[in-house]
Amino acid sequence: MEIGDVVTLDIPMLGCRPGTRGIVFNTYQDFDDESEKGVQIIFENGIYDGFSVTEQNNFLSEEHMDTPFFVKRYKFTNVMKVSQDFNDGFWDDFFR
């Protein structure tokens, strides 16, 4: 997965129901397999988490849609900023 990819949860987790949408806002070297990328995803309720490749395969489904422009320009700095951006409405246009 890449920054801007849209996913849905396959199971209930993080206070979300199955089918809840999320968007990848960061990638990192997977802790379980250094040759793969883990992803950080923010969900409709503002909760975010990281997913290894194994977790991506077990818990998420990718949606095939164009990434909104404002997401492509998002620059991850730290998780506190992600929360602040959610509270400030940065993600509202996507989650409507």
Order of alpha helices (4+ residues) and beta strands (2+ residues): beta-beta-beta-beta-alpha-beta-alpha-alpha-alpha
